[in-house]
């Protein structure tokens, strides 16, 4: 199969490469761009370990061909922290409130939570649970994940208020 020229912005940086159009976005990110934060979990779109932000929406990168992402703006877990390495509020909250155990789901969970807090800056516990329902964690029971997202929402709200 012939390769196509793929261009996209990933974590704020323009990227170009040749890829077979049927290559899954998760494989392109991991194998061509060496971004191994998004994980390959179930290969069926059920677990959410491969979640990335694409053009302002959470997508499961194991269900999308790289050809579909051509020209897109993609953010992976590697692009959520500030360029100087300062953790984003959601990353810091996961660390502070023990929102992870084994860490396998964490990149996808944080990436989804990042978008959730942009969609709804002040979610209730129920809205958080619904908002992350497409991302599975096999070891935390979700209590500390929900607590982490709620804490990040409060931190982000306080930052917005301080800036005003």
C-alpha positions in Angstrom: 0.0 0.0 0.0 1.3 3.4 -0.8 2.1 5.9 1.9 0.6 9.4 2.3 2.2 12.5 3.5 0.7 13.3 6.9 0.9 16.7 8.5 -0.5 17.6 11.9 0.3 19.7 15.0 1.1 17.5 17.9 1.6 19.0 21.4 2.0 22.4 19.8 4.6 21.4 17.3 4.2 20.8 13.6 4.8 17.2 12.6 5.2 15.6 9.1 5.7 12.0 8.2 4.9 9.4 5.6 2.4 6.8 6.7 0.0 4.2 5.3 -3.5 5.8 5.4 -4.8 2.8 7.4 -2.3 3.2 10.2 -4.1 3.8 13.4 -3.4 7.2 15.0 -2.2 5.5 18.2 0.5 3.6 16.3 1.5 6.7 14.4 1.9 8.6 17.6 3.8 5.9 19.4 5.9 4.5 16.5 6.5 7.4 14.2 6.6 10.3 16.7 7.8 8.3 19.7 5.1 9.6 22.0 4.5 6.7 24.2 2.2 8.4 26.8 -1.0 7.2 25.1 -1.2 3.5 25.8 -2.5 0.7 23.7 -5.0 -1.2 25.9 -7.9 -3.1 24.4 -7.5 -2.2 20.7 -11.3 -1.9 20.6 -12.0 1.6 21.9 -13.5 0.4 25.2 -10.7 1.1 27.7 -9.7 4.7 26.8 -6.0 4.2 27.6 -5.3 5.7 24.1 -7.3 8.9 24.6 -5.9 12.0 23.0 -7.3 15.5 22.4 -8.0 16.0 18.7 -9.3 19.4 17.5 -10.8 20.1 20.9 -12.4 16.7 21.4 -11.5 13.6 23.3 -10.9 10.7 20.9 -9.7 7.2 21.3 -6.7 7.0 19.0 -7.0 3.3 18.5 -10.3 3.9 16.6 -9.0 6.5 14.2 -6.8 6.2 11.1 -3.9 8.6 10.8 -5.5 9.8 7.5 -8.5 11.0 9.4 -6.2 13.1 11.7 -4.3 14.7 8.8 -4.2 18.4 9.4 -5.5 18.1 12.9 -4.3 19.6 16.2 -3.5 16.7 18.6 -2.6 16.9 22.3 -1.3 13.8 24.1 -0.4 13.5 27.8 3.0 14.7 26.9 1.6 18.1 25.8 -0.6 18.8 28.8 2.2 20.1 31.1 3.6 23.6 30.4 6.7 23.8 28.1 8.9 24.4 31.2 7.7 21.1 32.7 5.3 22.6 35.2 2.4 20.2 35.7 -1.0 21.2 34.6 -3.5 21.5 37.5 -5.1 18.1 36.5 -1.7 16.4 36.5 -0.8 17.9 39.9 -4.2 16.9 41.3 -3.8 13.3 40.2 -0.4 13.3 42.0 -1.7 15.0 45.1 -4.9 13.1 45.5 -3.6 9.6 44.5 -5.7 9.4 41.4 -3.6 6.5 40.1 -2.3 3.2 41.1 -0.7 1.1 38.4 -0.7 4.1 36.1 -1.7 2.3 32.9 -5.0 4.2 32.4 -3.6 7.5 33.8 -2.5 9.2 30.5 -5.8 8.6 28.9 -7.7 9.4 32.0 -5.8 12.7 32.5 -6.2 13.6 28.9 -10.0 13.0 29.1 -10.2 15.0 32.4 -8.3 17.8 30.8 -10.9 18.1 28.1 -13.8 17.5 30.5 -12.7 20.5 32.6 -12.6 22.7 29.4 -16.1 21.5 28.5 -17.4 21.9 32.1 -15.1 24.0 34.4 -17.2 23.2 37.5 -18.5 19.6 37.2 -20.5 17.8 39.9 -19.3 14.4 41.0 -22.0 12.8 38.8 -20.9 14.9 35.8 -17.3 13.8 36.4 -18.3 10.2 36.6 -20.3 10.5 33.4 -17.5 12.5 31.7 -14.9 9.8 32.3 -17.1 6.9 31.8 -15.4 6.0 28.5 -12.1 5.5 30.3 -11.6 2.4 32.4 -9.4 1.9 35.4 -9.0 -1.6 36.7 -7.4 -0.8 40.1 -8.5 2.4 41.7 -12.3 2.2 42.2 -12.5 5.7 40.7 -12.9 7.5 44.1 -9.5 9.2 44.0 -9.8 9.9 40.3 -13.0 11.7 40.8 -11.5 13.5 43.8 -8.5 14.5 41.7 -10.7 15.9 38.9 -12.8 17.8 41.4 -9.7 19.3 43.1 -8.3 20.3 39.7 -11.5 22.1 38.9 -11.3 24.0 42.1 -7.7 25.0 41.5 -8.4 26.1 38.0 -11.4 28.2 39.2 -9.3 29.8 41.8 -6.6 30.6 39.2 -9.3 32.2 36.9 -10.6 34.3 39.8 -7.2 35.5 40.7 -6.5 36.5 37.1 -9.6 38.6 36.9 
